[in-house]
Amino acid sequence: MEWINKYNSFNSLKGLSYYENYKAIMRWMDGESYLPPPVECNLDPYAECNLSCYFCIGQRYLKYNREEVGKMRQLPVDYMCNLVKFLAEWGVRGLCVSGGGEPSFHKDIPEVIRLAVHNGMDVAFVTNGTHLTDELAEALMLCRWVSFSVDAAFRSTYRVVKGINRYNDVIGNITRLSVLRKESKSNVDLCFKFLILPENSTEIHLACQLAKELGVQDFHARPVDFERPDMVGARPLPLDIVVIQEQLNGCHREEADDFHVYTVTHKYDSKFHVKHDFKSCLATPLVIPILTDGNAYLCVDKKMESGFKIGSCCPNPYDVLKWWGSDAHRDLVKSVDINKCSRCTWSQYHQQVENVILKDKMCLSFP
């Protein structure tokens, strides 16, 4: 059991709502020139972080090979505002401000959030929760959802997995936003996120109880991906599956009308290792990741990897239209060798394209 209510953001079946995008993508893959705009832009505005998580997927370029990012380690506010206006005009529906870095340290992000909402976009924000100004807190009340990467129930565990002890700051800031949400009558969903690691696997249920006490709406837990080839010391981590399943079952008993639990394991095999149950990388045009180097990349799992750069969109965001849907873009999608990929964020979407669009296994002409 991963969730009680199937209509939730973490259920990959929501990908079927992108059916028309899937059809257009496959026509494009077959040679048509038109590729629809992505549903979402995943924006990394700031390539620095104040934590030192050993499992961070951005450690390659944030910590060990910092030259990969280049000189521009944060996006200028004027550029981001122009980008938001372009994205809204182009038809992109969602803006997820995330990292590659900790976005809350970019002082101009509140302005970007307000502008995106003003232009009709839904906004999400991914943060480690250690830094929260009054202006940012107020802007976050305009978001569709805000997630906090906490990964621990206790201060001692937090110090081990995060490398730095900012636990009290995080808990305080989550509490602060929960109170502000009630006072402002905001509809933002606050989410406590928990990556399952050997160091924290016996306290998942306690973390869930903590999240409930803090007043967030969602608790999200999933296994960590530490099998990426660009990770320092990459390897399958030893996880006690029986203990973890007991912990996850305990989390689901905490469910309430105003508190939801999502224990996302369907993108892994039974031992929580990487699995690839699709043949081709076909759903990546649903999202355009734009990073602090001013470039767009094919996939959120391939950030700052030069071989997956689609094109530049800085200083002029409209340059996207020069290469989005180009022959080079199509060739890049076709060239992806999934056997060289680690956990795939969009694995279920790739499956849906193959089984619903290409094979029509759901007999879509018959409701």
N, C-alpha and C positions, 0 to 999 in steps of 0.2 A: 504494500500500500504506500503510494507516494503522496496522495492527497485525498481528501474526502470530496471536495467540490471540484469537479473536472473542468469547470469554466474558470481557469486561472492562467496567469501569465507564464507559468513554468511548464504547463502542459504543451508539449511540442505539437499536439494535434491542432493547435491554433494555426499552424502553418497552412492548413487546408483553406483558411480564409484568404490566402494569397494565391488561390487557384488561377485567377486571371493573370497574375504576374508570372506564375509558373509557365502557363501556356505561351505567353509572350517571350519569355526567356528561351523556351525550347524552339520557337520559330526563329529567334535570333541565332541560336546555336546552329540551326540548320541553314543559316545564310542570310536571313532578312536583316536589313540595316537598322531597324528600330529596336532599341532596348529601353523599356520603361524606366523612369527614375526609381531609385531605391526607395523602400518604405522608410528606412531609418538612416540617419547619419550618426556614426559613432565617433565622437570628437574627443581627442586627447589634447587638452590645451597647455599642459604643463609637464615637462619631462624631468621632474625631481620628486623625491619622496623622502619623508622624515622617518620612515620605518625601514627595517632590514629583514623582511620575510624571506626565509631561505627557499620557499616554494613559489616565489613571485614569478609569473610568466614574463615579466618585463626586466628581470634581473640582467639579462644578457646586455641590454643597451643602457639600462639605468645605472648599473653598478660596475660591470666588467669591461664593456666595450663602449664607453661613453661617446667615443668619436662617431659612432653610427648615427647618433641623433643630429650631429652637426652643430653649427653655432647658434641656431635659433631654438633655444630650449623652452621657450614659451611663445604662444601665438599672440601677436599684437591685437589689442581690443578692436581697433578699427577694422582689421581684417576679419575677425570673428563676426562682427556685426554685419559686414558686407556678405560674409558667407551665409549667415542665417537668413538674410533677405533673399539671397539667391536660392537657397534650399527651399524656402517657403514658396517662392515663385515657381520653381521647378516642379513642385508637387511632393516633396519629401514630407512625410507626416510626423516623424519622430526625431528628436534630437536627444541622444544619450551622451551626457558629459561624463567622461570616465578617465582612465589612465591605462598605460604609460605614465606613471607619476601620480601625484595626489592633487586633483583639480581644485580643491578648496584653497590652495595656497596662491592661486591666480586671483589677484585682487579684483579683476574686472568681470569675473564669472557671473556675479549677480546681475549686471547689466545685460549680459548675453542671455541669461535665462529669461529675464523680463521681456527682452525684445523678441525672443522666439515665441513665447506665449502670446505676445501682442500680435504676432504674425500668424497665429492660428496653429502653431505646432504644439504637440505634446512633448514635454521635457522630462527626462529622467536624470538622476545624478547618482554616481557611484563614488563612495568615499570611504576612507579608513576612520573617519569620525573624530580625528584628533584636533581639528582646527575648525572653529565655527565663529565667524564674526556675526554681529547683529544684522548687518545688511544681507549676508548670505543666508542666515536663518529665515529671514522674511521672504527672500526670493525662493527658497526651497518650498515654502508653503504653496507656491504656484505650480509645483511639479506634479506629474502623474504619480511618480514613485521615487523614493530615495532609499538606497541600500547602504548599509554599514558593514564593512568587512571586519568582523570582530574575532571570530575563530577561537573563542575561549570563554569559559564560564568564570575563571578565577584570574586574579592579578598575576599569580605565579606562572600559570600556563601561558598567559598572554606574553609575558616577558620572554619565555622560551621560544614561542613560535614567531613572534614579531621582531625579536632581536633588541627591542627598546621598550621600556615600560611606560606606556601612555594610557594604560587601562582606565585609570580614574577619569582622565579627560574624555575618553570615548563614552563611558557610561554617563558622565555628566552631560555631555552634549546630546546624547540620545534622549535623556530625560528632559532636557531643555526643549528639544523639538517636539516631544510628545505633548508637553504642556502648551507650547505655542500652537500646535495643531488644534487642540481643544479650544483654546481662547479665540483663535482666528476662524474656527469652523471650516478649516481647510479639508479638502478631500484627498490630500496626498497620502499614499500608502508608505509607511515607514517599515523597512525590512531589515531584520537582524540576520546577517549571513554568516555561515559557519562552514568552513572547509574542513573536511574530516582528515585528520592527520594521526599518526601513531601517538603523538604527544597529548592529543585532546580527545581521543576516541571514547574514553570512559566518562566524559562529562558533557556529552551532547544533550542529554535530557535536562541536565542542570542548566545548561546554556539556554535551552528552550524556555524553561521556567523563568529564568532571568529576563529573557526577552519579553515574556508575557507581563512580568512585573513592571517593566520599563514602559509599557503602554504602546508598543509597536503593534502593527497590524499583521505582520508576516514574520515567520521564522523559516529560513531556507537553509538546508544542509545538503551538501553533496561531497563525494570523495574528491580529494585533491588530484590534480594531474601532475605527476612528477616523473613522467616518462618522455617528456619532450627532449629531443636531441640537443637543444640549445640550453638546457638546464645544467648547472654545475652539479655533478654527481647524479645525473639522471638515472633513475632506476625505479622499478615497482616498489613502493613502500610497504612494509609489513603491516597489514591491517587484520585484526581479528573480526572476521565477518559476523560471527555469531553474536559477539558482544555488541557490535555496531548495530545489528538489526534489532537487538533488544532495546538499545538506546533509542533508535528511531521509533520503535513501537511506543515507547514511553512518551516521546514527543507528541505523537498523534493523540494520545489521551488528554493532552492539554488543549485540544481544539475547542474553540468557543465561537459564538456568533461574530465577535469582534477580534478574533485571533486565529490565524490560519497557519497551518504547518505544511511545508513542502519539503519532502525528503527525496531529492532528485537523483535517481540511480539508473534510469533507463538508458543513459548514454554510455554505460559501462557494462562489462561482462559480469558474471556472477561473483567474481573475486574482486570487483571494482578496478579492473584493469581496462586499458583502452581497447575499444573494439570498433571495427569499421564494417558495418553491415549495409554498405552501399558501394556502388562501383565508380561513380563519377561525382565531381564537385560542381553541382549544377545550380545551387541556390544562392551562391555568393552575391549575385546582383541585387538581393533583397536589402543589403546593407552596404554603405560606403564608409569605411573607416578613414578618417582624416587625422593625421598625426602632427606633432609639433614641428616636424621638418617641412611642413607645408605640402606634403605629398599624400596621395590616397593609395591605399593598399587593397589587395584583393579580398583579404579576409581578416577578421578580428584576431584569429589565431596566428597570423603571420605578420604581426606588426614589426616594422623596421627591418624586415627581411628584403634585401634589395631585389631578389628574384621575383618578389610578389608585388612590387610597386606598379600601379597602373599608370599613374601620371601625376603631374604637378597641378595644384589648384591655388597656388599662392605666388604672387600677390593678388591675382585676379581670379576669384572663384568661378567666373564664367568659362575659364579655360577647361573646366570639367567637360563641357559640351564638345570640346575638340577631340576627346579620346574616349569618353563614355560610350560604349557600344561599338567601338572601332574594331577593325579586324585584329589589331594587336591585343585588344582586350579579350576578344573571343579566343584567340590563340592561347592566351595566358590561362584562361579557364580550362581549355582542353588539355593543356600541358601538365596540369596538376597530377602528381603521383600520390594518391591517397595512402599508399603504403609507407610514405615518408612523413606522414602527418601523425600527430599525436591525437589526443581527444579532440573531436570535432564539435564545435559549438552548434553547428547547423546540421549535424548528422541526420536527424529525423526529417529535416526539410529536404535533404538530398534523397532520402528514401521515398518521400512523398512524390517528388518529381518523377522518379523512376517507376513507381508503382501505380500512381494515379494518372499522371499525364501520359507517360510512354506506354504503359500496359493496360490502363483502365481497369485495374483489378476491382474497383469499387462499382463498376457498371453505372457510371454517372448519369446515364440517360433514364435511369429508373429510380425515382425517389423512394 
